[in-house]
Amino acid sequence: MTTSKIVGTEAGDARITWYEAEKARLVLGVSHGAGGGIEARDLQALAAVLPDHGVTVALVEQPWRVAGKKLAPAPRTLDVGWRGVWPALAAPGLPVVSGGRSAGARVACRTATELGAAAVLALGFPLHPPGRPEKSRAEELLGAGVPTLVVQGGNDPFGKPAEFPAGDYRLVEVPYGDHGFAVPKRAGIEPERAVTIITDAVTAWLAHLG
């Protein structure tokens, strides 16, 4: 069953679209990045697959997207929006995995311990701005403080898997994938296969969590 709900936050109204599992054991709350919304194919694929594995998926549209703005606000404001939707994510009374893609992954990492997240799912974690490896955001990832899965494209300009520091997290690579997990034709990997790598990895990891 799919339902949508507007949730007020101090940063404005957010929207949660729920994809409910019949016998849920976990909630995965996951938000989008600064360059797109919940229509991202990795987010939609997780929403389609995970409910059959006992995981209710809540796709969260940050207030700036709901308001129709084209540019994401400062990280602090993104965190305010995420804090505001958290009570709704926790309302079913189940452990909540905090997730996001790109900028949303940073938000999930920064707020995980404070909000009591059971774990963090980071899709396309932007380790650094493209071409600026000296501007590392590794501290946010390493400071999540809960079990963390990073799913990263092999050719992500925001941080290739080999660039990630050692730490207490798991990293799964989507071969040849860019920041949105698109793969070039020459890679010999069908786009559907890239998506399956993501959903299989997340499903297996969540099964291990509980």
C-alpha positions as CSV (number, residue, x, y, z in Angstrom):
1,M,0.0,0.0,0.0
2,T,1.2,3.5,-0.9
3,T,0.2,6.6,0.9
4,S,1.5,10.2,1.0
5,K,1.5,12.7,3.9
6,I,2.6,16.3,4.4
7,V,4.6,16.8,7.6
8,G,5.3,20.2,9.0
9,T,8.9,21.0,10.0
10,E,10.8,24.1,11.1
11,A,12.2,24.3,7.6
12,G,8.8,24.1,6.0
13,D,6.5,21.3,4.9
14,A,8.0,18.0,3.9
15,R,6.3,15.1,2.2
16,I,6.6,11.4,3.1
17,T,5.4,8.8,0.6
18,W,5.0,5.4,2.3
19,Y,5.5,2.0,0.7
20,E,4.3,-0.3,3.4
21,A,5.3,-3.9,4.1
22,E,2.5,-6.2,5.3
23,K,4.5,-7.5,8.2
24,A,7.2,-4.8,8.6
25,R,10.2,-5.3,10.9
26,L,12.0,-2.1,9.9
27,V,11.3,1.3,8.4
28,L,13.8,2.7,5.9
29,G,13.4,6.5,5.7
30,V,15.3,7.8,2.7
31,S,15.7,11.2,1.2
32,H,16.9,12.6,-2.1
33,G,19.9,14.6,-3.1
34,A,20.4,18.3,-4.0
35,G,19.9,17.6,-7.7
36,G,16.7,15.7,-7.8
37,G,13.8,14.2,-5.9
38,I,12.4,10.9,-4.9
39,E,11.9,10.0,-8.6
40,A,15.5,8.9,-8.6
41,R,15.6,5.4,-9.9
42,D,17.6,3.9,-7.0
43,L,15.0,5.3,-4.6
44,Q,12.1,4.0,-6.6
45,A,13.7,0.6,-7.0
46,L,14.2,0.3,-3.2
47,A,10.5,1.3,-2.7
48,A,9.4,-1.4,-5.1
49,V,11.5,-4.2,-3.8
50,L,12.0,-3.8,0.0
51,P,8.3,-4.1,1.2
52,D,8.3,-7.7,0.0
53,H,11.2,-8.3,2.5
54,G,9.5,-6.8,5.5
55,V,10.8,-3.3,5.2
56,T,8.5,-0.3,5.0
57,V,10.0,2.4,2.8
58,A,9.3,6.1,3.4
59,L,10.6,8.3,0.6
60,V,11.0,11.8,2.0
61,E,10.8,15.0,0.0
62,Q,12.7,17.7,1.8
63,P,10.8,21.0,2.3
64,W,12.7,22.9,-0.4
65,R,11.5,20.4,-3.0
66,V,7.9,20.5,-1.7
67,A,8.1,24.3,-2.0
68,G,9.1,24.0,-5.6
69,K,12.6,25.5,-5.1
70,K,15.4,24.5,-7.5
71,L,18.3,24.9,-5.2
72,A,18.9,23.0,-2.0
73,P,19.5,25.1,1.2
74,A,22.5,24.9,3.5
75,P,23.3,21.6,5.2
76,R,22.1,22.9,8.5
77,T,18.7,23.6,7.1
78,L,18.5,20.1,5.5
79,D,19.2,18.7,8.9
80,V,16.4,20.7,10.4
81,G,14.0,19.3,7.8
82,W,15.1,15.7,8.5
83,R,14.8,16.2,12.2
84,G,11.2,17.4,11.6
85,V,10.1,14.3,9.7
86,W,11.8,11.9,12.1
87,P,8.9,11.5,14.6
88,A,6.6,10.5,11.7
89,L,9.2,7.9,10.5
90,A,9.4,6.5,14.1
91,A,5.6,6.5,14.6
92,P,5.1,2.9,13.5
93,G,7.2,1.9,16.5
94,L,9.8,0.0,14.5
95,P,13.6,0.5,14.2
96,V,14.3,3.2,11.7
97,V,17.2,3.1,9.2
98,S,18.1,6.6,8.2
99,G,19.0,6.9,4.5
100,G,19.6,9.2,1.7
101,R,21.3,9.7,-1.7
102,S,24.0,12.3,-2.1
103,A,23.3,15.3,0.1
104,G,20.6,13.2,1.7
105,A,23.2,10.6,2.7
106,R,25.2,13.4,4.4
107,V,22.1,14.4,6.4
108,A,21.5,10.8,7.4
109,C,25.1,10.5,8.6
110,R,25.2,13.8,10.5
111,T,22.0,13.1,12.4
112,A,22.0,9.3,12.9
113,T,23.2,9.2,16.5
114,E,21.2,12.2,17.6
115,L,17.9,10.8,16.2
116,G,18.5,7.2,17.4
117,A,18.7,5.7,13.9
118,A,19.2,1.9,13.9
119,A,21.6,2.2,10.9
120,V,22.5,4.5,7.9
121,L,22.1,3.8,4.2
122,A,24.3,6.2,2.1
123,L,23.6,6.1,-1.6
124,G,26.2,7.9,-3.7
125,F,27.9,9.5,-0.7
126,P,29.5,12.8,-1.9
127,L,32.9,12.2,-0.4
128,H,34.2,15.5,-1.9
129,P,33.1,18.0,-4.6
130,P,34.1,16.8,-8.1
131,G,37.8,17.5,-8.7
132,R,38.3,18.6,-5.1
133,P,39.5,15.6,-3.1
134,E,41.1,17.9,-0.5
135,K,37.5,19.0,0.5
136,S,36.8,15.7,2.1
137,R,33.5,14.9,3.9
138,A,34.8,11.7,5.3
139,E,34.4,12.9,8.8
140,E,30.6,12.9,8.4
141,L,30.6,9.3,7.2
142,L,33.0,8.1,9.8
143,G,31.0,9.9,12.5
144,A,27.7,8.3,11.8
145,G,28.1,6.1,14.9
146,V,25.8,3.3,13.7
147,P,26.0,0.4,11.2
148,T,26.4,2.0,7.8
149,L,26.2,0.8,4.2
150,V,27.6,2.9,1.4
151,V,26.6,2.1,-2.2
152,Q,28.9,3.9,-4.6
153,G,29.3,4.1,-8.3
154,G,32.7,3.0,-9.6
155,N,33.1,6.2,-11.6
156,D,31.4,8.6,-9.2
157,P,33.1,12.0,-9.6
158,F,32.1,12.8,-6.0
159,G,34.2,10.0,-4.7
160,K,35.3,6.7,-6.3
161,P,35.2,3.6,-4.0
162,A,39.0,3.5,-3.9
163,E,39.1,7.0,-2.4
164,F,37.1,6.1,0.7
165,P,39.0,5.8,3.9
166,A,39.1,2.7,6.0
167,G,36.3,2.8,8.6
168,D,33.6,0.8,10.4
169,Y,31.2,0.7,7.5
170,R,30.4,-1.5,4.5
171,L,30.9,-0.3,0.9
172,V,29.3,-1.9,-2.2
173,E,30.4,-0.7,-5.6
174,V,28.2,-0.4,-8.7
175,P,30.8,-1.0,-11.4
176,Y,31.3,1.9,-13.8
177,G,28.4,3.8,-12.2
178,D,28.3,7.5,-12.0
179,H,26.8,9.6,-9.2
180,G,23.3,8.6,-10.2
181,F,24.4,5.0,-10.8
182,A,24.1,5.3,-14.6
183,V,26.5,3.1,-16.5
184,P,28.0,3.8,-20.0
185,K,27.1,1.4,-22.8
186,R,30.7,0.4,-23.2
187,A,30.7,-0.9,-19.7
188,G,28.8,-4.0,-20.8
189,I,26.4,-3.7,-17.8
190,E,22.7,-3.2,-18.5
191,P,21.1,-0.3,-16.5
192,E,18.7,-2.8,-14.9
193,R,21.7,-4.8,-13.6
194,A,23.1,-1.7,-12.0
195,V,19.8,-1.2,-10.1
196,T,19.7,-4.9,-9.1
197,I,23.2,-4.6,-7.6
198,I,21.8,-1.8,-5.4
199,T,18.6,-3.5,-4.4
200,D,20.3,-6.8,-3.7
201,A,23.0,-5.2,-1.6
202,V,20.5,-3.2,0.5
203,T,18.1,-6.1,0.9
204,A,20.9,-8.4,2.1
205,W,22.3,-5.8,4.5
206,L,18.9,-5.0,6.0
207,A,18.2,-8.7,6.5
208,H,21.5,-8.9,8.5
209,L,20.4,-6.0,10.6
210,G,17.2,-7.7,11.7
